[in-house]
């Protein structure tokens, strides 16, 4: 049995209102890796941060299509495992 929300979705797809994600396989792989790295979290950490830093993190997470907490966890994981690479800075900056 199809309920109203199911028929709405079907109608929307048939009208061409949905678009494919570019590089969907790469996006899926990245999200699966991030989920795997955070899924085994066994420790909670409470930290205080500047509001503007949190807002920037939320914006970047939105751009990546992941929750900001997952982004923070990923950044910290990369840092402690030596995989976080800082961008090269020019001597003028």
C-alpha positions in Angstrom: 0.0 0.0 0.0 1.3 3.4 -1.0 0.7 6.3 1.4 0.5 10.0 0.4 4.1 10.7 1.2 5.2 7.8 -1.1 3.0 9.0 -4.0 4.3 12.6 -3.5 7.9 11.3 -3.8 7.1 9.2 -6.8 5.3 12.2 -8.5 8.3 14.4 -7.7 10.8 11.9 -9.2 8.6 11.5 -12.3 8.4 15.3 -12.7 12.2 15.4 -12.8 12.5 17.5 -9.6 15.4 15.3 -8.3 18.9 15.7 -9.5 21.8 13.3 -9.3 24.8 14.1 -7.0 28.0 14.6 -9.0 30.5 11.9 -8.1 27.9 10.1 -5.9 30.1 7.1 -5.5 33.0 9.2 -4.1 30.6 11.1 -1.8 29.1 7.9 -0.6 32.6 6.4 0.1 33.7 9.5 2.0 30.6 9.5 4.1 31.0 5.8 4.8 34.6 6.3 5.8 33.7 9.1 8.1 30.8 7.1 9.6 33.2 4.1 10.2 35.7 6.3 11.9 33.1 7.9 14.2 30.8 4.9 14.7 33.2 3.3 17.2 33.4 6.4 19.3 33.5 5.2 22.9 34.3 8.5 24.6 32.5 11.8 24.9 34.3 15.1 25.0 32.8 18.4 26.0 34.7 21.5 24.9 34.0 25.2 24.9 34.5 27.0 21.6 34.1 30.4 20.2 30.6 30.8 18.6 32.0 32.0 15.3 34.3 28.9 15.1 31.3 26.7 15.6 29.3 28.6 13.0 32.1 28.2 10.5 32.3 24.4 11.3 28.6 24.1 10.8 28.8 25.9 7.4 31.7 23.7 6.3 29.9 20.6 7.5 26.8 21.6 5.5 29.0 22.0 2.4 30.3 18.5 3.0 26.8 17.1 3.7 27.7 15.8 7.1 26.7 16.7 10.7 29.2 19.3 12.2 30.0 16.9 15.1 31.1 14.3 12.6 33.3 17.0 10.9 34.9 17.9 14.2 35.5 14.2 15.1 37.1 13.7 11.6 39.4 16.7 12.0 40.5 15.6 15.4 41.0 12.0 14.3 43.1 13.2 11.3 45.2 15.4 13.6 46.0 12.7 16.2 46.8 10.2 13.5 49.1 12.6 11.6 46.8 12.7 8.6 45.8 16.3 8.9 47.6 18.4 6.4 47.9 22.1 6.8 47.7 24.3 3.7 51.0 25.8 2.6 51.2 29.4 3.7 53.1 32.1 1.8 55.8 34.0 3.6 53.9 37.2 2.9 50.9 36.2 5.1 
